[in-house]
């Protein structure tokens, strides 16, 4: 008996069916394939996030600025250099962070806490 023929989940199988070595091999194989598919989907989604993040010229400029700065940069400095609003820069940084290209640290500033953005990687290589 194969699992694909019965369409039973692991919880719907009887004790005797679960003790069947051939059935267990099928269950293990299907579970392994599900895990592989899940990892592939996660990987594909991450590649898509990175690709979308890099399509924006503004985000690429932000990445370059942050990368050139040894200690990272805050939104105010980036906005000033690029002559853009802090709100726009903040939104772009959020997308870079969601794509996993940068991370943010917090430190004290003149008027409270400053959010310092830093790059995670020196190079980005995408294997498809």
C-alpha positions as CSV (number, residue, x, y, z in Angstrom):
1,X,0.0,0.0,0.0
2,X,1.4,3.4,-0.9
3,X,0.4,6.6,0.9
4,X,-0.3,8.4,-2.3
5,X,-2.9,5.8,-3.2
6,X,-4.7,6.0,0.1
7,X,-4.5,9.8,0.6
8,X,-4.2,9.2,4.3
9,X,-2.3,11.5,6.6
10,X,0.0,10.1,9.2
11,X,-2.7,10.7,11.9
12,X,-5.3,8.7,9.9
13,X,-3.2,5.6,9.7
14,X,-3.7,2.6,12.0
15,X,-1.0,1.2,14.3
16,X,-0.4,-1.8,12.0
17,X,-0.1,0.5,8.9
18,X,2.4,2.7,10.8
19,X,4.6,-0.4,11.6
20,X,4.8,-1.3,7.9
21,X,8.4,-0.6,6.9
22,X,7.5,0.1,3.2
23,X,4.8,2.5,4.3
24,X,7.2,4.2,6.7
25,X,9.7,4.6,3.8
26,X,7.0,6.3,1.7
27,X,6.0,8.6,4.7
28,X,9.6,9.5,5.3
29,X,10.2,10.2,1.6
30,X,7.1,12.4,1.3
31,X,8.0,14.2,4.5
32,X,11.5,14.8,3.1
33,X,10.1,16.0,-0.2
34,X,7.8,18.4,1.6
35,X,10.7,19.8,3.6
36,X,12.8,20.2,0.4
37,X,9.8,22.0,-1.3
38,X,9.4,24.2,1.7
39,X,13.1,25.2,1.7
40,X,13.0,25.8,-2.0
41,X,9.9,28.0,-1.7
42,X,11.6,29.9,1.2
43,X,14.8,30.3,-0.9
44,X,12.8,31.5,-3.9
45,X,10.9,34.0,-1.9
46,X,14.1,35.4,-0.4
47,X,15.7,35.7,-3.9
48,X,12.5,37.5,-5.0
49,X,12.7,39.9,-2.0
50,X,16.4,40.7,-2.8
51,X,15.7,41.1,-6.5
52,X,12.8,43.5,-5.8
53,X,14.9,45.5,-3.3
54,X,17.7,45.9,-5.8
55,X,15.4,47.2,-8.6
56,X,15.1,50.6,-7.0
57,X,17.9,53.1,-7.8
58,X,17.3,54.8,-4.5
59,X,17.8,51.6,-2.6
60,X,21.0,50.8,-4.5
61,X,22.3,54.3,-3.7
62,X,21.4,53.8,0.0
63,X,23.2,50.5,0.0
64,X,26.3,52.1,-1.5
65,X,26.3,54.9,1.0
66,X,25.9,52.6,4.0
67,X,28.6,50.3,2.6
68,X,31.1,53.1,2.3
69,X,30.5,54.2,5.8
70,X,32.4,52.0,8.3
71,X,30.0,52.6,11.2
72,X,26.7,52.7,9.3
73,X,24.4,55.6,8.7
74,X,21.2,57.0,10.1
75,X,18.2,58.1,8.2
76,X,18.9,61.8,8.6
77,X,22.4,61.6,7.1
78,X,21.2,59.5,4.2
79,X,18.3,61.8,3.5
80,X,20.6,64.8,3.6
81,X,23.1,63.3,1.2
82,X,20.5,62.1,-1.3
83,X,18.4,65.2,-0.9
84,X,15.3,63.2,0.0
85,X,12.8,63.2,2.8
86,X,13.5,61.1,5.9
87,X,10.2,59.4,5.5
88,X,11.1,58.2,2.0
89,X,14.6,57.0,3.2
90,X,13.0,55.3,6.1
91,X,10.6,53.4,3.9
92,X,13.4,52.4,1.5
93,X,15.5,51.2,4.5
94,X,12.6,49.1,5.7
95,X,12.5,47.3,2.3
96,X,16.2,46.7,2.4
97,X,15.9,45.3,5.9
98,X,13.0,43.0,5.0
99,X,15.1,41.7,2.1
100,X,17.9,40.9,4.5
101,X,20.4,43.2,2.9
102,X,20.9,45.5,5.9
103,X,20.4,45.4,9.6
104,X,19.8,48.2,12.1
105,X,21.5,49.0,15.4
106,X,20.2,51.6,17.8
107,X,22.4,54.1,19.7
108,X,21.7,57.3,21.7
109,X,21.5,60.5,19.7
110,X,21.0,64.2,20.5
111,X,17.2,63.9,20.6
112,X,16.7,60.3,21.7
113,X,17.6,57.1,20.0
114,X,19.2,56.9,16.5
115,X,18.6,54.0,14.2
116,X,21.9,53.1,12.4
117,X,21.7,51.0,9.2
118,X,24.6,48.7,8.3
119,X,25.1,46.3,5.4
120,X,25.0,42.6,6.1
121,X,27.2,41.6,3.1
122,X,30.1,42.9,1.1
123,X,28.9,41.0,-2.0
124,X,25.5,39.6,-3.1
125,X,25.7,36.4,-5.1
126,X,22.4,34.8,-6.2
127,X,22.5,31.1,-7.2
128,X,19.4,30.0,-9.1
